[in-house]
Amino acid sequence: MALCVGAVAAMVVTGLAQGEDVSPRAGAEVLSVAVTVGVPGTTVTSPEVTAWVEPTPEPTPIPEPEPMPEPEPEPVSLAELTPSVRRGVLVHDLRTGAELFAERPDQPFPTASVVKLLIALDALDRGAAPARDVARMIATSDDDIANRLWRTSIPRRWAEEIGLPGLSPPADPNQWGDTRMTARDVVAVYRYVLRSRHAGVIVPALEGATPTGADGFDQTFGIPDAVGAHQWGVKQGWACCYDGLRVLNTTGVVDRRYVVAVLTGHDSATGYPRAAALVTDLVAALTPLFATS
């Protein structure tokens, strides 16, 4: 500090000697110092000189960077893809709340094993089965566990609880796979599951879906085969035949952000391998909707 004040005082003395205006500016801190001026061979002490120190200016604030906007999803069309496949499709973005794609989302389809999501909620809510049994039912699509936990009141109870206007119970109350739902209903079920107190059981089971089901059926069609490196959790459904149609449904959550429901019906003459490949093609066409960041 002494060196700084001396330097300031020296500048003031120099300014006075040269006739400059050295009046203090507004806000200057006034100091009184005695200045010693050295000249070769002599030392002269000046009278006390009044000096001032300019206030340190406040730093200019750096503005916060503007948040990057969400990238717009690429447009998607299934119009020319697998025209022979009857389908109801919906993709919902959990982060923004937007429906990114919809094609006949309010058309009811047989759920097949997708209804096990409701069976799981019901069983866990009532404490009717150990969590490990419910998780196995979801991950391996185990029909024996579903048969044991099924109650004929499940469709109506959970349609009212969640709000599923397109759900209709099976004509035969014991045939749980005949329960009909729309793609929009299925998305609503997933949204309910993800925020429910049972998410800790159901979500890991969805993400741990086995390559083959308990009955040996290949569960990798649709979402698992189509989304590549994206993270997924799924509940698949397959059955033959409803109204003369072979049913293959792929539903789930991609990157824990996008809820995907693809419900399909195929002519019963179409074998399962071919039908499964067509469902995978449909989901592959939807993948541009899934952000990579």
N, C-alpha and C positions, 0 to 999 in steps of 0.2 A: 504493500500500500504506500509506503514512504517513497519508493521509486516512482510510483505512478503519480503521486501528488507533486513530487519534484519535477517530473517531466511536464506536468500540466502548468506548474508555476513558471517553468522556463519558457514555455510557449507563450504564456501571458506576458512575461517581461519582454520577450522578443517582439510580440505584437505591439506592446506599448511603444517600444523604441522605434518601430517602423511606422507609427501613426495609424495602425489598423484599428477598426472597431472591434473591441473584444468584450462588448457588453454581454452579460449572461442572457441566455435564452430562457424561455418559460420552463420551469421545472428543474433548472440547474441547481445543484447542491453547492452552496457557497462555503469555501474553506479559506482560512487566513493562515499564511505560511511565511516564514522568513527565508529568503533565498540568498544563498552565498554564490557569488559569481567569481570564478577563478580566471585571472588574466596572467599570462606568463610573467613570472617574477613578483606578482603581487596577489593579495587576496582582498576583495572588497565585499563587505556585507551590506546588502541593500536594506532599506527599511522594510517593515512588514508589508507584504503584498497580498492583496485579496485575489484569490483565484476561485474558480468554480469548476465543478465536474458535471459534464453533461449526463443526464440520467440514461441508464441502459435501456434502449428501446425494447418494448415487448416483442417477443418473436411472433412472426406472422403465422397464424394457425394453418396447419395443413389440412385441407378439407378431406373428410372421409371419402374413400372411393365409392362410387355408385354401385349398388348391388347388381350383379349380372342378371339379366332377365332369363327366365326359363326358356330354353330353346323350344321353338315351335315344332311339334311332331310332324313328321313327313306325312303327306296325304296317303291314305291307303284305300284300295278298292278290292273287293272280292267278286265283283260283278262277273268277270270272265273266268273265275276260278271254280273248278268242280261244280258246274251248273246242275249236275244231277243230284247233288247232296242237299237235302233239306236241312236247314240250320237256323239257329238263333244265336247271335254273337253279341257280346258286350265286353268292352275294355274300359275299366274305370281307374282313374289316377287318384290314389289315396291322398297324395300330397296336395293336389290342387282341387280335388273334388269334381274334376271334369270327366265327362264320358268322352273318351278319345275316339271310340269307334262303336257303332251300333248297327246291326243288321237284324231285323225282326227280333228285337230283344224282348218283346212281349208275347211271342209265340210259345205256347206251352209244349214241352217235350217230356217224355218219360225220363225220370232221373236216373234209373238203375241205381248203382251204388253211391251216387252223389248224395242221395238222401241220408247216407250214413253220417253226414255232418250234423243233421238234426238228431239222429239217434244218439250220437256222441254227446251233444249238448244236453239232451234229456237225461241220459244216464248219469252224467257228471253232476247235473243239477240236483238229481234225486239221491245221489250217492248209491246208485244201484249196481255199480261195478267198480273194481279197482282201476285206477288210472292206467295201469299197464295193459289191461284188457281193452280199454277204449282206444289207447294208442295203437295197439296191434290191429284192431278192427280198421282204423283209418289207414295205417301204413301199408298193410297187406290186403286191405279190402276183404277182410274175413267175414264170410256170410254166416258162419255158425255163431259167431259172437253177435252179429246183427240180429239173427233170429231170436237169440236169447234176450236181447235188450229191447226189441221192438215192442211198442205199445200202440194200439190202434188210435189212441188219442194224440199221438205225436204230431201228425200233420196239422191238425186244427189248432192245437195248443201253440205250436211255434209259428204258425202263420199269423196268429194274433199277436204273439209276443214280439216278433221281429217286424211284422208288416209285410206280408207276402201275398199281394192281391192275385197273382197268377197261379198260386198253388191250388191243386185239387187232390184230395185223398184218393187212394187206389179204389177201384170198384170192388175188388176183393180186399177187405181190410187187412188180411194177413200177407198180402203180396206187396211188401214195402217198396220194392223196386218200381211198381207201377205208379207211385206218386208222381204227379206232373208238376213241373215248375218251369218258369221262363228264365231266360238268361239274366234278366234284371232281378228276379227273385234270388237266383244263385249268388249274384254279386252282393245283394243285401245280406245274405247268410254269412258270406265271408267277412263283410264289414262288421257284422255283429260278433262273429267269432273272435276277430282280431282285437276287439276292445273288451271282451268278456273276461270274467275271472277264470275261465277255463282255457284261455289261450295258451297257458304254459304247458298244457297237456296236448292240445289239438295241433298247435302250430308246429312243434317239433316232429309230430307224427306225419304231418303233411310234407315237411321238408325231408323226412326220412322214408318217403314212399319207396318200397322195394321194387327192383326191376320187374319181378313177376309177382302177381297176386297169389293169395293163398290157394286159389284154384289152378295156378299155373299160367294164367293169362299174362301176356306181355303188357306191362303198365307204362311203358316208355313212349307210347304214341302221343301225338299232340304236343303239349307244352314241353315235356322233358326232352324230346328229340328235336324240337324246333328252335328253342331259344339259345342254344349254344352255351356261351360262357356265363350267361345271366343266371343268377340264383333263382331257384324255384321251389315251391311246395305245392303238391297237387292232391286232388281227389278225383280219380278217374271213375268212369262208369261204362259198362258194356252189357248188352243183353240182346237176345233174339227170341221172339220178334214181337213188336208192338205194332198193331195196325199194318202188318206185313212189312215192317221196316226193321232193319238191324240198327240198334242204337249204340253209338259210341260218343261219350261225353268226356271232354277234357276241361277241367276247371282248376283254378289255383291262383297263387300269388307269385308274381315275378319281381325279383329284386326287393321284396317286401314293400313294394310300392304300387304295383299294377295288379288289379284283380281282373282275371281273364275267365270268361265263361264261354265255351264253345260247345253247344248242344247240337248233335247231328243225328239224322236218320238216313239210312241207306237202303236201297232195294235189297231184299233178303237174298237175292241171287249174288250179291256182291260179298265175297268172302271177307273174313275179318282182316287178313293181312292187307288187302287192297283198301278196305274201308279205313283202316288205321293210317295207311299212307296218305289218304286223301285228307284226313283230319290234321295230320302233321303239316301238309301243304297249306292248309288254311291258317294254322297258327304261324307258320313261317312267314306268310304274307303280312301278318300283324306286327312282326318284330321291329320294323322301323319306328313303331310308336314308343318303344322302350328306350329312354335316354341312356346314353353310354356313360354319362358322368355321375 
